[in-house]
Amino acid sequence: MHTVIIDNIDLSLLKEQKTALYSIRQEVLSPEQFEAVEGILCLIDAIQDYAVDVLGVDKHEVFNLSIK
């Protein structure tokens, strides 16, 4: 079942969306908004880790490795 969920996620797009969220969280957000963005980023991290570690997806497809 997990594989089906991951198979339906465009991992390259998710990578771009994660980068966009990181830039948004640098803006002035209320504490509640900041916490919500942080939570979504943690969820994306977990999805990406699972895709690489369990499903064997290439880490370059999943992660933006140029960001430090």
Wavefront OBJ file of the C-alpha trace (Angstrom):
o trace
v 0.000 0.000 0.000
v 2.785 2.476 0.809
v 4.292 1.972 -2.620
v 1.008 2.898 -4.276
v 0.850 6.158 -2.348
v 4.446 7.071 -3.228
v 3.924 6.011 -6.858
v 1.163 8.615 -7.114
v 3.418 11.439 -5.905
v 5.433 13.429 -8.410
v 8.679 13.417 -6.416
v 10.356 16.020 -8.617
v 7.426 18.385 -8.112
v 7.414 17.634 -4.376
v 11.092 18.601 -4.282
v 10.259 21.961 -5.918
v 7.318 22.521 -3.576
v 9.509 21.833 -0.555
v 12.014 24.422 -1.772
v 9.186 26.928 -2.182
v 7.975 26.252 1.368
v 11.471 26.849 2.731
v 11.489 30.284 1.103
v 8.011 31.105 2.447
v 8.942 30.230 5.996
v 11.641 32.899 5.888
v 8.909 35.516 5.556
v 7.140 36.983 8.540
v 4.606 34.380 9.660
v 2.499 34.125 12.731
v 3.650 31.435 15.169
v 0.721 29.243 14.097
v 1.555 29.630 10.405
v 5.230 28.931 11.037
v 4.357 25.785 12.985
v 2.055 24.608 10.193
v 4.758 25.102 7.548
v 7.303 23.304 9.735
v 4.903 20.384 10.106
v 4.367 20.116 6.364
v 8.129 20.235 5.792
v 8.595 17.376 8.271
v 5.942 15.369 6.428
v 7.695 15.986 3.108
v 11.010 14.921 4.683
v 9.441 11.662 5.858
v 7.974 10.955 2.407
v 11.305 11.681 0.737
v 13.254 9.541 3.207
v 10.859 6.636 2.661
v 11.109 6.948 -1.114
v 14.910 6.794 -0.997
v 15.538 4.435 1.938
v 12.728 1.910 1.429
v 11.715 2.164 -2.213
v 15.194 2.811 -3.601
v 14.335 5.967 -5.544
v 17.434 7.886 -6.663
v 18.233 10.543 -4.052
v 18.931 13.107 -6.793
v 15.345 12.759 -8.010
v 13.958 13.181 -4.505
v 16.188 15.745 -2.805
v 17.506 19.119 -3.925
v 21.093 18.325 -3.010
v 22.386 21.744 -4.034
v 20.674 23.401 -1.026
v 22.849 23.545 2.066
l 1 2 3 4 5 6 7 8 9 10 11 12 13 14 15 16 17 18 19 20 21 22 23 24 25 26 27 28 29 30 31 32 33 34 35 36 37 38 39 40 41 42 43 44 45 46 47 48 49 50 51 52 53 54 55 56 57 58 59 60 61 62 63 64 65 66 67 68
